Amino acid sequence: MAEKTMPYYNRELSWMDFNTRVLEEAFKKENPLMERLRFLAITGSNLDEFFMVRVAGVKAQVNSNYKKHDDFDLSPEALLKELEEKTHRFMERQYSCLHRSISPILEKNGIRFLNAEQMDGQQRNYMTEFFHKILFPVLTPLAVDASRPFPLLANKSLNIAVYLKGKEKSKENKNEGEKCFAIVQVPSILPRFLELPEKAGRSFILLEDIIIDKLEELFELHDIKAACPFRVTRDSDLEIDEEAEDFMNEVKKSIKLRKRGRPVRLELLQKCDKDIRSFLIDMLKIKKNEIYELPGPLDLTFFSKFASLPGCEQLCFKPIQPVSPACDFWGSEDIFQTIREKDRMVHHPYESFDCVVKFIEQAAVDENVLAIKQTLYRVSGNSPIVAALIKAAENGKQVTVLVELKARFDEENNINWAQKLEKSGCHVIYGLQGLKTHCKIALVVRREEDGIRRYLHLGTGNYNDSTAKIYTDIGLFTCSSQYGADASSLFNVITGYSRPPEYRHFIVAPHGMRNFFIRMIRQEIENAKKGLPCGITVKVNSLVDSEIIFLLYEASQAGVPIRLVVRGICCLVPGLPGISENITVISIVGQLLEHSRIFRFENGGVPQIFMGSADWMPRNLDRRIELVFPIEDEELKQRAFEILETLWNDNTNARIMQPDTTYQHVNRRGKAVCSSQLTFYRQAQERLKELQKLEKDSPLIPIHTAE
């Protein structure tokens, strides 16, 4: 099979399709009103990062005359042209969604955004008082002239360009009536919107509209001719010298450079004054096709906070409250004893992340724990996991933490945590040269009566208690001696000079994971040819790797049924006669962000299932330290199979990929309504109720002391 004849859908175009599916959720009338605004904000945030990294990367390839190596993909020039057309159309749809679909319903619910002209006297007085007391002291008007150059504007900051003319006062003033320009940054430290007094309903005004209304107070010696909000998105893909002597300092320098990256997008209001427009194009050296003229407001990401407005809870999704404790830890006082009894599985956010935090917290204070080793990729701003690791070090435990400083857009947060961990006595590693450490693993070494025992948590998601409330992930707790040996070997590779070992159970990138998945897919092909049970069911965030894709096409042609749940980018094209007719792809986009990675292979009638941190992308298989692990406990294995089946049966948030690469909602005709996320939530609640009932009905009720 000649690889170049096989279809391969470009990853950037596929990502734009994913963001379109998120935007569809903002259009959906059955979604609560504030959630529709939140989805709209997510599309804006997604698009910002897409421009900062992916579009910037394609532009850099075009500028450097980079020639692609793959015959099956688009050239950078052809891709850039398609992306510019697609992003312009997409942003038009964003604002159509806001102004035609969402805003009228907001008004029906008594929620309005006003400009200065629409306010009554009381509202105007309230706004003026806010301006003088709070806003005015924070503002810094920046004139732009021969002696004061155009300022370096922070990436993604919202600014107002002001076109001024000097007031005629005396003949000595040579600059009277001359054109001049200034910039006022809309302060990001303040909320983007101000609620105004309102007799009926709720009214708001945006910060930039307040500033524009009060510009005369900022430029008293000039006449205001025009003003226009604008926003610059910059190239923010860091290039880090990993051979630098002081690696942390190198990352810090790169973060500063990000703020000065080349502009890749200029957002303006459609009604922007032509002199201001020309001024900005000249100052920013921006190209015509990099300008996005929009009806406004600019920067839709603020709707994420607006959607959480107190008093609007009835216009939001009913929150998914995790059951606590997680069902497998019901009644557990000693987390180590509970794990010794059998392997435990937790499904977030339907089950509380607290058991993961408790695992590290108990280890920190347990006198029998000798060492804790853990990887951290993205952690929350006030991380209880990091606090527990610091306490463990202060209690004399040997604590080794791998903090990935190259976790994109989390570099500063991770640097702060790394420094705090080091100060407390933890041994901090910053990863391996040339590789990001993306695996999710925590190892606790404990001295017990029968010797040393290793306890493990292995996960599909980050050690982040904040995102654990909105990302779907799965974690496994085990004290299997063979898993423990693999974990020790893995940490020795990360922290020392150990040669990658032959793992008994773990599948680890970059040395063994690609070959493992190739071997598993080829085995399914062989089983199909022999007439044995065969099949592949996989859930990943992205499917990009061409070698895996072409092998899946080969498996489809051999008759292997393949089911893929791919949330985001999918470069494989399903349902093509003679190529991929045995492959079905669905994408689930809903209230929660699908994040877990699960891999099932039928294996001739003895199905195997694996979970882990890796997507099917070249970066995960070849350029990162990733971990995929098997689920071997029969009860947990069955539960994992059921999780995959529930996902596959979703007909509420699932869309099915068509052979022309478009997506359509799954046809639910004749089928009961199934939302996988709500099903998992209900199942967790039911399991907890069953456990509570068992405890209540138990004839053996423990007697607790007054203490």
Steps between C-alpha positions, in 0.01 A plus 500: 500500500661829388469743788473809286181372336329483837277791612641723773303802622716793606528541878449879505185479288377213720562712810289779351223243450527411869462865602198515267344214700555705818336799329201281409445455874472880529235498226301214661172633637462202733817599689448742793550863401808574711660173388457610140697815587762284672540282188538818294775616740674161466507533121666841544760366742565199275543725198745727685729205574456368146626831356781531756639153431364324190432793262824666615683175423357475148589866433856432619522203259379718212746781587794258520408323171462173692430206270275229642632144527165322466342442160159447657460838674452860386790738433536786753394754234183308404420435865541866603260610225236247617550593866457871435175437313377258766588722799334807343179299438519354850525840672207627294299204634609575859353849481192380314446258789540781755289769334231297322464193719605579859454878552122503424444224758720683754272803458189283541652390831548864601879505445633787288832657402468879466723763349538849647218646285248242620541568873261698714615772744542269797704249299715778355576637846588150624733445202666842550564431869650159411722665238638763738542279806622174347570510128672837448787436750586176319510642145822606327443693176801455270565766235668386179723762330860567395628488858266228628503182287209263456480294822566128521145370547455184701379194313117474499461826697203718410599856406333816370663697219413871519525748212549856634550855379658777706265776619580845356601726787793719395724576205806375691366144491641358179315169531154655507251298297755232408398134489629294787426160648499338842442159650302419816516145630177360646626375839474122522531516880139628520189305396418563134141600576329727755148432625285813500204582727183375333135504610398198291740233383879543496711744295874503433754714321841390373815661636615618156169681446544686831856603403395617152218707653747667739795552262470879520604479865815314398597733214391846615729692259365320194180444308399134471443430132451122522569199721499129433569191715752257350681186600826339385576128508871414489714202405542325837661168410806495725838390376702385799869416503487176696881481519521829692684474832214663692193336346247677725649837411482407132127426533448834680675685216285319244180598686606867476565459127146362459364843592699653214423239234411611147132600460304231315150651536353848546138519614316828436144624511329513160420868554866587565606843380716475184781717647521277809495190280790631288691605814473151656594319177806724466609467864443123528626413149196280458387353167154550354403132536599512871234764578165382640230770496224404742169642625627477859543469784859382447636210704203277570688311773356735768164324457647206693494710821178671402334158467574438873316816604342462849123480472503330158545143623163400350642588155795259543545123480408317815849450648650151502589460868760224547400227742730518800678287589548317169301177511805271513613687812164499680554447873878514459694651788841360407554554127796259493301216655220561248745475207661188653162326496464540121567738209275807502367709212358853509315681222524881518314733531211265578705378797696739718868575433542519878622138514804597287574796729444280808744241359783756502385669824495169693838409357638836618416432867527118515807408706549183295522681165861535392471666159257667257573542131260686271470668161327839471400637158221751572400577860248748640591841636449393861587133471429275801719235332803733504419604859501131601833438323653798684369365832646156415845652442474697826413173676824345376365291212712458190290700250584506130281707269528534126355842412461548124608859438409476132124444557375762252343811661552347846874569509483788751268311736728195487814708561339646815408154630840356414674773702271447801555123486877545485500740796310244711763232433342310211730373228361667186574378148411714196458219249723344239671693222292500182202327663196628687400283795125456458440173688277508810646290779549520878705240690499461880763272657388366838667280763264226624521188717570276202750736337494798264178552304446746213164670455410661171256741348494490118273738309382633168488863624705760684545528876280808493212522747341787301483340156402168662156657551443555125730249320397136471791282613564160653751401768625161621638431849701182545776349712578219253868415546554470123341841434713636787818364341405661168432830677841500671666425166311786334604751767860381474491578126350846566728601788827323412696349218326162498452329167128452418422153640274224375181585691279212609168687483562865416507630144728803497575757229721590326677162497226239489154648453491540121619142448247374757201658324625387158537146635150504653336627178694244289384226737138601434569483125642148538202392713261634233679297232476186718129555568561562871312768700655838420430868550646826623322759717702807592430831676755779454503878485678509164586258219776649285777240460520396133660158566221405742233638262628307197522184711137549611403528131680170442312345793168627361578342163576172680151513654588620851208707642648822640318747727673826582385764749715802408406825672714742300732462202442194280717471187355157416206502258242228582241325284684510167421194280798271463706700751324569829145364471548302824604810699253723685607822674294694752582821690339579837475869590286585802482648847833340599825481305570141390861435598552130583693273261383137481608221262316168453620214279283187456809277497341188349217489754699590813459879495769723648455860612757772566487858625747783525625845412575462128304602194577355158718792392868498396588723797347254749654190344843641413579822689349461846528274799153344504353211692228253401411219740275191487194448719534142623264465796198320349242715676671825399556370148126439463430848629746647247326307217166644614644854503603460135159358402315786672714750313433319173123502559484877561237655272474839670848654488651268238550595137602250236772584249394467136718386208514865383651593846186687618328396824133425557312433822445128563154397382300402810183396316343207684765510772478614861674831568854437629743761626814312605601777743162507676493117499838483679380762748181305572693171534740655753206634704328159489818316607539736794135453606545123482809521724316724746208254505734206565659684792159595640369144472815349650429329837854583613491869591833615644493686831700824483651659810413858593847598368 
